[in-house]
Amino acid sequence: MKKNEAYHDLFQNLQENGMSFDLVFDRIVTFMKLDPNGNYRLMVGTDSQVHKSTTVFITGLVIQNKGNGVWACIKKVVIPRKMTHLHERISLELSLTEEVVSMFTEERKSELINLVLPNIYQGATFTMEGHIDIGAGKRNKTSEFVKEMVTRIESMGVEPKIKPNAFVASSYANRYTK
């Protein structure tokens, strides 16, 4: 795939480049198997940054075992134009988040749930969240899009999180958009 193409289908993190989603899923399973009693949050969120002639989108995928570490990776998409309309950019951010969330098929979600299921009476948990880089505050330019975006992520059966709780989008992914 050429560097200037708009779509990039591989994931990466500081340890590995060019990971397929199958490999990413294997890394998540391996991470969860380390502690079947864990409190897991699988979080997906996207942020974007407009540059001189492109717009960079980074989707972060994070599996957190609360209090016991994380495993994370990103997926980068570069659109070869400046996307100056906020609604268009926010909508594409959410579409990219939805795309990654949709890779977690019912079978894959069941596989992750089944890793903690035998340990729920010992406190093990698993949740899946969609982090949306928008805020509901009156002074926030994205507040008018909150209802639309939250409804979209809820329709996928994923718990929506907005600022200040959408840290995968607003902090982790944001770090790689510059």
TAJO-V189631 format. One record per helix or strand of 2 or more residues. SS is the DSSP state (hx for helix, st for strand). FROM is the first residue (numbers start at 1). TO is the last residue. Records with the same first field share a line. If there is no record, write none. Layout:
# TAJO-V189631
SS=FROM-TO / FROM-TO
This chain:
# TAJO-V189631
st=11-12 / 39-50 / 55-65 / 70-79 / 125-135 / 159-163
hx=21-33 / 86-102 / 106-117 / 120-122 / 143-154 / 167-175
